[in-house]
């Protein structure tokens, strides 16, 4: 071989090696279909500022876990800065609604209750001081974005907060106070109050209405009525929308997108309003997000559009795009929703892994192609959560975080926070304060330590975040025994492939990687940290675990 040919050969080898190295370290793009969402109730997560724990004289005795407990934006900020969410592979943060809550308390038969959960709005234009200030909220969004974490804001249009001795009703032009929903027909699901004393916004109306007296009085006392009216006049002049109740609320909600760069909405009680409303909200929010990006080019994370995920209570992925809402088939995906919360996984998680994974891969790559699902195991208002007694923690983690579709960790899932609290009534049992001390003590529940479980969630979460194929790719089983599967994601120039093995033998194990990785390629097990070279389309690896998470 001549010297010239030798140099050419060496150059080709060098370029090939560099290309392979570049492929290995290529940063994964964020895609909502693979999002790892963390959902928390702000009041119950972390108290970072004890000076805002009591406001509006909310100091009456309440039922167990039915009053404010001190959690706030500062507490969330502290955990972001500590790296808690990044260590979990969390790339989207959803927390309870931020609007100023009713000042009084009510007893719905479950004990005296304040609006600690955020779903009882009094004033959509203001953040409740129990959680912090607008400056705190702005900082929260900023520090999250700097760590690659998107913000999903929980929004409510369906209803105001209840009427109390401190909180008058918005008025007949804005809300109805009866009839109460019977959930037997479309009308008895939509044009009604969810429960007694939860005024239902007249979202169906295009009739122009004035501001409710409660807001006029409040803003006058706060010295900002003129400012708010000027903003409303500008909004209605620009959009051409009638001054109907729903458009006032849309303006107030999207202000937070335009001001602070909120990345998406979780839409509360979506089936209890006319579905067309969500398409209207999406258009207003999308424009607000575009405006924020244009005004803050240095802070833009990517070119994703505004994201919306809807809570259509009892929607299951098996029904595809359609949902039977009181006898009326509704396609919420065609009405402003990128994704819907999937109420099926909590039941499917009891089944074999292959049933779960193949089921959702087929649905997402067929009926729901171009849309997505947000899976969960536990939530703030689901008394039928998966594994409420925390007896299958590892099975739950694997089923959730390795499932095709987006995942939602409910705060404390990763630490075995108890979902059964003595003395509580109703949903309050699901809403105890985050069990930070259990992590430090590695408190054991049903044989599983809180810190040990957290470590497991961290490994799975970071693997998911680094590999879009986990949630957004196509699932294929490689072998049934041992159970090994692959996921493949292809989006233009970006290709991502992984191989996962579950319930494997401890110690030495041989894993077929099929056609995913070429022979001679060095792959990494993201669970143990070990590496191995592919030979004869297989990887031999020795670890103390029964799981492998293989990627380049």
HELIX and SHEET records of a PDB file:
HELIX    1   1 UNK A    3  UNK A   25  1                                  23    
HELIX    2   2 UNK A   32  UNK A   34  5                                   3    
HELIX    3   3 UNK A   42  UNK A   44  5                                   3    
HELIX    4   4 UNK A   50  UNK A   52  5                                   3    
HELIX    5   5 UNK A   73  UNK A   82  1                                  10    
HELIX    6   6 UNK A   84  UNK A   87  1                                   4    
HELIX    7   7 UNK A  134  UNK A  146  1                                  13    
HELIX    8   8 UNK A  187  UNK A  190  1                                   4    
HELIX    9   9 UNK A  213  UNK A  222  1                                  10    
HELIX   10  10 UNK A  225  UNK A  239  1                                  15    
HELIX   11  11 UNK A  245  UNK A  260  1                                  16    
HELIX   12  12 UNK A  270  UNK A  272  5                                   3    
HELIX   13  13 UNK A  276  UNK A  295  1                                  20    
HELIX   14  14 UNK A  297  UNK A  299  5                                   3    
HELIX   15  15 UNK A  317  UNK A  319  5                                   3    
HELIX   16  16 UNK A  332  UNK A  334  5                                   3    
HELIX   17  17 UNK A  345  UNK A  348  1                                   4    
HELIX   18  18 UNK A  353  UNK A  364  1                                  12    
HELIX   19  19 UNK A  393  UNK A  401  1                                   9    
HELIX   20  20 UNK A  413  UNK A  415  5                                   3    
HELIX   21  21 UNK A  426  UNK A  430  5                                   5    
HELIX   22  22 UNK A  436  UNK A  441  1                                   6    
HELIX   23  23 UNK A  450  UNK A  466  1                                  17    
HELIX   24  24 UNK A  469  UNK A  472  1                                   4    
SHEET    1   A 9 UNK A  36  UNK A  40  0                                        
SHEET    2   A 9 UNK A  92  UNK A  95  1                                        
SHEET    3   A 9 UNK A 150  UNK A 155  1                                        
SHEET    4   A 9 UNK A 264  UNK A 267  1                                        
SHEET    5   A 9 UNK A 307  UNK A 310  1                                        
SHEET    6   A 9 UNK A 339  UNK A 342  1                                        
SHEET    7   A 9 UNK A 372  UNK A 376  1                                        
SHEET    8   A 9 UNK A 406  UNK A 410  1                                        
SHEET    9   A 9 UNK A  36  UNK A  40  1                                        
SHEET    1   B 2 UNK A  99  UNK A 101  0                                        
SHEET    2   B 2 UNK A 121  UNK A 127 -1                                        
SHEET    1   C 2 UNK A 106  UNK A 107  0                                        
SHEET    2   C 2 UNK A 112  UNK A 113 -1                                        
SHEET    1   D 2 UNK A 175  UNK A 176  0                                        
SHEET    2   D 2 UNK A 200  UNK A 201 -1                                        
SHEET    1   E 2 UNK A 322  UNK A 325  0                                        
SHEET    2   E 2 UNK A 328  UNK A 331 -1                                        
SHEET    1   F 2 UNK A 444  UNK A 445  0                                        
SHEET    2   F 2 UNK A 448  UNK A 449 -1                                        
SHEET    1   G 6 UNK A 474  UNK A 479  0                                        
SHEET    2   G 6 UNK A 483  UNK A 491 -1                                        
SHEET    3   G 6 UNK A 494  UNK A 502 -1                                        
SHEET    4   G 6 UNK A 548  UNK A 551 -1                                        
SHEET    5   G 6 UNK A 522  UNK A 525 -1                                        
SHEET    6   G 6 UNK A 531  UNK A 533 -1                                        
SHEET    1   H 2 UNK A 507  UNK A 512  0                                        
SHEET    2   H 2 UNK A 538  UNK A 543 -1                                        
END                                                                             
